[in-house]
């Protein structure tokens, strides 16, 4: 299944957000290199981002871009190396804070400037920043790991990163210090919070069709509803909270009134959003029901039409066979009684007529066999393909001996099938291999092997081969690649084989080159069958 429009959009978004993460880290490094305070922090009174934090951001963004480009089931070595470095960077700072020892590894770059006094002391890595980098490293390490139910552990770490960054951004927006500083005296820098939020967006979007994102990006009703509700669930409380904070700050109403208005506003807005989605789902459901009803009527009409066509094919075939048999009989009788009175040209004309009538009989019989594949087929039951092949080789004994055909075959499995129809498939394919032989005597190899949940049979010959451009034609009714003078037949054998195999739930195809023989493959589902 190809990527949906939402998934393609998220892949582009992931790359752009990853570039933005690199951009944030690069600006901070430039600020430290050239002593530009406005580049190091998001404001003159705000803490600057640590230079090591900037480097880890650059590695994080680069790793995500790499992961998005290769699209492998397992991350490559570059992604793994970046993930380990990022993980160690965060883990060492956490260990330093927990066990009270000073590694000072976050002062490896610009030590003098980092140690200079500021509003919060030395410009070290904050605890929530270090925890976020641990989650970044784990997310990159586990990016393509999944459980049987498509649970993606990496997405848990990505969500944690997004929540920590969102909490810090709300803290800065509402000027609540505890929201962006916990576990240490230092707060997370504002540009760090922005970088982590960008990373969370990029990491979640880099695998848009997996785990949590599978539902959100799908073209289903649930995916459409999620894409409408999630932005509302994030933006409405943020906007209302900001309005509440600003109103209280300017003394428009007391805290109790503000909380009540906040709760009331959330109820009103979310009720409106839910009603809007319910209305859209209602109309979508109505359209689906109409489409289902139309499909049901169309299916009934097709079934009726198909039944009528099958009955017509049977009646027409039966009614045409009798007149043709009579034509052939009287022509042969005329030839026998008037042989001495007819000239060579007259006898030749009568021969053409007899040959044409016989070919018409064969064509009608094949058409009838094609029409009966579904209606006259027996129930599928355990069928030993070894016995089927023995029966086919017995039927083709004369043709095999006359053409000096050599047949090699391995042990064939027992499958759920219709014995008569599978016999017809093997007989048509082996018969074609004998008929379309080259200068050398025919050599045919027959075998089967189990592949996942199906048996794949093959019948390989050393005959004249088929031009690959004709592969789409050979299974179509009445399609012939050779004249009747070259090779007899009606051009329906492979079409009948295709219909039989499809009735068994399989597929059939060919592989060949002109002058190098042909291999026909067909599959039959494996349902507790025995094999070689």
JOZIQUI-V122319 format. One record per pair of residues at least 24 apart in sequence whose C-alpha atoms are under 7 Angstrom apart, sorted by the first residue. I is the first residue (numbers start at 1). J is the second residue. D is the distance in Angstrom with one decimal. If there is no record, write none. Layout:
i->I j->J d->D
i->I j->J d->D
//
This chain:
i->4 j->218 d->6.8
i->4 j->219 d->7.0
i->6 j->217 d->5.3
i->7 j->208 d->5.3
i->7 j->209 d->6.6
i->7 j->217 d->5.8
i->10 j->205 d->5.1
i->10 j->208 d->6.4
i->11 j->205 d->6.0
i->11 j->206 d->5.6
i->11 j->208 d->7.0
i->13 j->202 d->6.9
i->13 j->205 d->7.0
i->14 j->201 d->6.8
i->14 j->202 d->4.0
i->14 j->203 d->6.8
i->14 j->205 d->5.2
i->14 j->206 d->5.4
i->15 j->65 d->5.9
i->15 j->202 d->6.8
i->17 j->198 d->5.6
i->17 j->199 d->6.8
i->17 j->201 d->7.0
i->17 j->202 d->5.3
i->18 j->61 d->4.5
i->18 j->64 d->6.3
i->18 j->65 d->6.3
i->18 j->199 d->6.4
i->18 j->202 d->5.7
i->19 j->61 d->6.3
i->21 j->57 d->6.2
i->21 j->58 d->6.6
i->21 j->61 d->5.4
i->21 j->195 d->5.3
i->21 j->198 d->6.2
i->21 j->199 d->6.4
i->22 j->57 d->6.2
i->22 j->58 d->4.4
i->22 j->61 d->5.3
i->24 j->195 d->6.5
i->25 j->54 d->4.1
i->25 j->55 d->6.3
i->25 j->57 d->5.5
i->25 j->58 d->5.5
i->26 j->54 d->6.8
i->26 j->58 d->7.0
i->28 j->54 d->6.2
i->29 j->54 d->6.4
i->41 j->191 d->6.5
i->42 j->190 d->6.2
i->42 j->191 d->5.9
i->47 j->189 d->5.6
i->48 j->123 d->7.0
i->48 j->189 d->6.0
i->49 j->189 d->5.6
i->49 j->191 d->6.9
i->49 j->192 d->6.4
i->50 j->123 d->6.2
i->50 j->124 d->6.0
i->50 j->125 d->6.1
i->51 j->109 d->6.5
i->52 j->106 d->5.9
i->56 j->86 d->5.9
i->64 j->203 d->6.7
i->68 j->206 d->5.6
i->73 j->144 d->5.6
i->74 j->144 d->5.6
i->75 j->144 d->6.9
i->79 j->140 d->6.9
i->80 j->141 d->6.0
i->83 j->137 d->4.3
i->83 j->138 d->7.0
i->83 j->140 d->5.5
i->83 j->141 d->5.9
i->84 j->137 d->6.1
i->86 j->133 d->6.1
i->86 j->134 d->6.9
i->86 j->137 d->5.2
i->87 j->133 d->6.1
i->87 j->134 d->4.6
i->87 j->137 d->4.4
i->87 j->138 d->6.8
i->90 j->130 d->4.1
i->90 j->131 d->6.1
i->90 j->133 d->5.0
i->90 j->134 d->5.0
i->91 j->130 d->6.8
i->91 j->134 d->6.1
i->93 j->130 d->6.1
i->94 j->127 d->6.5
i->94 j->130 d->6.3
i->120 j->186 d->6.1
i->126 j->184 d->6.6
i->126 j->186 d->5.2
i->126 j->187 d->5.8
i->126 j->188 d->5.6
i->127 j->182 d->6.9
i->127 j->183 d->5.9
i->127 j->184 d->5.8
i->128 j->182 d->6.7
i->128 j->188 d->6.5
i->129 j->188 d->5.9
i->132 j->161 d->5.4
i->135 j->161 d->6.4
i->150 j->211 d->5.6
i->151 j->211 d->5.6
i->152 j->211 d->5.5
i->155 j->204 d->6.8
i->158 j->200 d->5.4
i->158 j->203 d->6.9
i->158 j->204 d->6.8
i->161 j->196 d->6.5
i->161 j->200 d->6.2
i->162 j->196 d->6.8
i->162 j->197 d->5.3
i->162 j->200 d->5.3
i->165 j->193 d->4.7
i->165 j->196 d->5.9
i->165 j->197 d->5.6
i->166 j->197 d->6.9
i->168 j->193 d->6.2
i->169 j->193 d->6.3
i->174 j->242 d->6.9
i->174 j->245 d->6.8
i->225 j->277 d->6.6
i->237 j->266 d->6.9
i->310 j->371 d->5.8
i->313 j->368 d->6.4
i->313 j->371 d->6.7
i->314 j->368 d->6.0
i->317 j->364 d->5.6
i->317 j->368 d->6.2
i->321 j->361 d->6.2
i->324 j->357 d->6.1
i->324 j->361 d->6.8
i->328 j->354 d->5.6
i->328 j->357 d->6.4
i->363 j->490 d->5.9
i->366 j->492 d->6.7
i->370 j->496 d->5.4
i->373 j->500 d->6.3
i->378 j->418 d->5.7
i->379 j->418 d->6.5
i->380 j->416 d->5.4
i->380 j->417 d->4.3
i->380 j->418 d->5.1
i->381 j->416 d->4.8
i->381 j->417 d->5.3
i->381 j->418 d->6.6
i->382 j->414 d->6.2
i->382 j->415 d->5.4
i->382 j->416 d->4.5
i->382 j->417 d->6.3
i->383 j->414 d->5.2
i->383 j->415 d->5.2
i->383 j->416 d->5.9
i->383 j->417 d->5.7
i->383 j->419 d->6.1
i->384 j->413 d->6.4
i->384 j->414 d->4.2
i->384 j->415 d->6.6
i->385 j->412 d->5.6
i->385 j->413 d->5.9
i->385 j->414 d->5.7
i->386 j->412 d->5.4
i->388 j->419 d->6.9
i->388 j->423 d->5.6
i->389 j->426 d->7.0
i->392 j->423 d->6.3
i->392 j->426 d->6.8
i->392 j->427 d->5.5
i->403 j->441 d->6.4
i->404 j->441 d->5.9
i->405 j->441 d->5.8
i->405 j->442 d->4.7
i->405 j->443 d->5.8
i->406 j->442 d->6.3
i->406 j->443 d->4.7
i->406 j->444 d->6.2
i->407 j->443 d->5.9
i->407 j->444 d->4.8
i->407 j->445 d->6.0
i->408 j->444 d->6.2
i->408 j->445 d->4.8
i->408 j->446 d->6.2
i->409 j->445 d->5.6
i->409 j->446 d->4.5
i->409 j->447 d->5.6
i->410 j->446 d->6.7
i->410 j->447 d->5.2
i->411 j->532 d->5.2
i->412 j->447 d->6.4
i->412 j->448 d->6.0
i->412 j->531 d->6.6
i->412 j->532 d->6.1
i->413 j->530 d->5.8
i->413 j->531 d->4.0
i->413 j->532 d->5.8
i->414 j->529 d->5.6
i->414 j->530 d->5.4
i->414 j->531 d->6.2
i->415 j->526 d->6.8
i->415 j->529 d->5.4
i->417 j->504 d->6.5
i->421 j->500 d->6.5
i->425 j->497 d->5.2
i->428 j->493 d->6.1
i->433 j->461 d->5.8
i->433 j->463 d->6.6
i->436 j->463 d->5.7
i->436 j->464 d->6.1
i->437 j->462 d->6.8
i->437 j->463 d->4.0
i->437 j->464 d->5.8
i->438 j->463 d->4.8
i->438 j->464 d->5.2
i->453 j->525 d->6.1
i->453 j->526 d->5.3
i->454 j->523 d->6.4
i->454 j->524 d->5.6
i->454 j->525 d->4.1
i->454 j->526 d->4.5
i->455 j->523 d->5.4
i->455 j->524 d->5.3
i->455 j->525 d->6.1
i->455 j->526 d->6.0
i->456 j->521 d->6.7
i->456 j->522 d->5.8
i->456 j->523 d->4.5
i->456 j->524 d->6.8
i->457 j->521 d->5.5
i->457 j->522 d->5.3
i->457 j->523 d->6.0
i->458 j->519 d->6.5
i->458 j->520 d->5.6
i->458 j->521 d->4.5
i->458 j->522 d->6.6
i->459 j->519 d->5.5
i->459 j->520 d->5.3
i->459 j->521 d->6.7
i->460 j->518 d->5.8
i->460 j->519 d->4.1
i->460 j->520 d->6.4
i->461 j->517 d->5.3
i->461 j->518 d->5.5
i->461 j->519 d->6.4
i->462 j->516 d->6.2
i->462 j->517 d->4.1
i->462 j->518 d->6.7
i->463 j->515 d->6.8
i->463 j->516 d->6.7
i->463 j->517 d->4.3
i->463 j->518 d->6.7
i->464 j->514 d->6.1
i->464 j->515 d->4.6
i->464 j->516 d->6.4
i->464 j->517 d->5.5
i->465 j->512 d->5.7
i->465 j->513 d->5.4
i->465 j->514 d->4.4
i->465 j->515 d->5.1
i->465 j->516 d->5.6
i->465 j->517 d->4.2
i->465 j->518 d->5.0
i->466 j->512 d->5.6
i->466 j->513 d->5.6
i->466 j->514 d->5.1
i->466 j->518 d->6.7
i->467 j->512 d->7.0
i->467 j->513 d->5.8
i->467 j->514 d->5.4
i->468 j->512 d->6.6
i->468 j->513 d->6.6
i->471 j->510 d->6.9
//
